[in-house]
Amino acid sequence: MRVHLFTRRVIGRALSAIAATAVAFAVLGSSALAAPPVVRDHTASSGGAASNTVCVGTVCTTTSLFAIVDNPDGPAQACLDISSYDKTEMGFVPLGYETGCTPIAPSSFSIDTKDLTTASLAPTAILVQAFTCNSTGCTPAGTRTALVSATYTGVGGLATFRSNSKSTFGGCSMYFVGKGSSREATATLTIDSRSLDALGSLFTSTQKIKVLCH
């Protein structure tokens, strides 16, 4: 089973953070040598994402909602994206979109992290920025607050992923191990009291970083 785009996006964020850590140590140069001989970091994340596309004639609207939590009590956020476009013989012409994210309490998003069978996002208010678009570009068109919630049901089997890497800089070596699983899902998204059937995925992952300086 393929790993969903959202899962790859999360993995990419984790790897970007690791790269930033490596750069920070490299910039420290000789001062990094004075740091503790072992630095460790361990994070665990879980989340869900789903999207719905509805077309009326050639005009389509795609609504996407995702939530991510760093377990057990770390940062959490929910994000909403709504885009509309016109399908023409020449391709897709953007008409407008809304986008926004908000921090949430970890308890607002519940998920079966063992088997990824179910998950839910409690009603959440998200401030979104609106844009109007045409063939030449997009311009801001104000903000509004959207009330969203979601329920997810895992379908099919679990897909697992694992990543290992080692990098060296100065007198230090950094080891990274990431692993987790994902599962495709069906979902019901509620956006401002409007219910939408959607397809998406659920995921859980852990990342461990260890830095040894000699």
JOMO-V75398 format. One record per backbone hydrogen bond with DSSP energy under -0.5 kcal/mol. CO is the residue of the C=O (numbers start at 1). NH is the residue of the N-H. E is the energy in kcal/mol with one decimal. If there is no record, write none. Layout:
((CO	NH	E) (CO	NH	E))
This chain:
((4	8	-2.1) (5	9	-2.2) (6	10	-2.1) (7	11	-2.5) (8	12	-2.4) (9	13	-2.0) (10	14	-2.1) (11	15	-2.5) (12	16	-2.2) (13	17	-2.1) (14	18	-1.9) (15	19	-2.4) (16	20	-2.2) (17	21	-1.9) (18	22	-2.3) (19	23	-2.2) (20	24	-2.3) (21	25	-2.2) (22	26	-2.2) (23	27	-2.6) (24	28	-1.7) (25	29	-1.0) (26	29	-0.6) (28	31	-2.0) (29	32	-1.4) (29	33	-0.6) (30	33	-0.9) (30	34	-0.5) (31	34	-1.0) (32	35	-1.4) (37	213	-1.8) (39	211	-3.1) (41	209	-3.0) (43	207	-2.8) (44	71	-2.6) (45	205	-2.9) (46	69	-2.8) (47	203	-2.3) (48	67	-2.4) (49	201	-2.3) (50	65	-2.5) (51	199	-1.9) (52	63	-3.1) (54	61	-2.6) (55	57	-0.5) (56	59	-1.8) (58	60	-0.5) (58	87	-3.3) (59	56	-3.1) (60	85	-2.3) (61	54	-2.3) (61	63	-0.5) (62	83	-2.5) (63	52	-2.5) (64	81	-2.6) (65	50	-1.8) (66	79	-2.8) (67	48	-2.0) (68	77	-2.1) (69	46	-2.2) (69	71	-0.8) (70	74	-2.3) (71	44	-0.7) (75	70	-2.5) (76	104	-1.8) (77	68	-2.3) (78	102	-2.2) (79	66	-2.1) (80	100	-1.7) (81	64	-3.1) (82	98	-2.8) (83	62	-2.9) (84	95	-2.8) (84	96	-1.5) (85	60	-2.9) (85	87	-0.5) (86	88	-0.8) (86	93	-2.6) (88	91	-1.3) (91	88	-3.4) (92	94	-0.6) (93	86	-2.9) (95	133	-2.4) (96	84	-3.0) (97	131	-2.4) (98	82	-2.7) (99	129	-2.8) (100	80	-2.7) (102	78	-2.2) (105	108	-2.6) (106	109	-1.2) (108	110	-0.5) (108	122	-2.9) (110	120	-2.5) (111	113	-1.2) (112	116	-1.9) (117	154	-3.1) (118	112	-2.3) (119	152	-3.1) (120	110	-2.2) (120	122	-0.5) (121	150	-1.8) (124	148	-3.0) (126	128	-0.6) (126	146	-3.1) (128	144	-1.8) (129	99	-1.8) (130	141	-3.1) (131	97	-1.7) (132	139	-2.6) (134	137	-1.1) (137	134	-2.1) (139	132	-2.5) (142	130	-3.1) (142	141	-0.5) (144	128	-2.8) (144	146	-0.6) (146	126	-3.0) (146	148	-0.6) (147	192	-3.3) (148	124	-3.0) (149	190	-2.8) (150	121	-2.8) (151	188	-2.2) (152	119	-1.5) (153	186	-2.4) (159	182	-2.7) (161	180	-2.0) (163	178	-3.0) (165	176	-2.7) (167	174	-3.4) (169	172	-2.5) (171	214	-2.8) (172	169	-2.4) (173	212	-2.9) (174	167	-2.3) (175	210	-2.3) (176	165	-2.2) (177	208	-2.8) (178	163	-3.2) (179	206	-2.8) (180	161	-2.1) (181	204	-2.3) (182	159	-2.9) (183	202	-2.7) (184	155	-3.2) (185	200	-2.7) (186	153	-2.8) (187	189	-0.5) (187	198	-2.7) (188	151	-1.6) (189	191	-0.6) (189	196	-3.0) (190	149	-1.5) (190	192	-0.5) (191	194	-1.7) (193	195	-0.5) (194	191	-2.8) (196	189	-3.0) (198	187	-2.4) (199	51	-2.4) (200	185	-2.3) (201	49	-2.4) (202	183	-2.4) (203	47	-2.2) (204	181	-2.4) (205	45	-2.8) (206	179	-2.2) (207	43	-2.5) (208	177	-2.3) (209	41	-2.4) (210	175	-3.1) (211	39	-2.5) (212	173	-2.7))
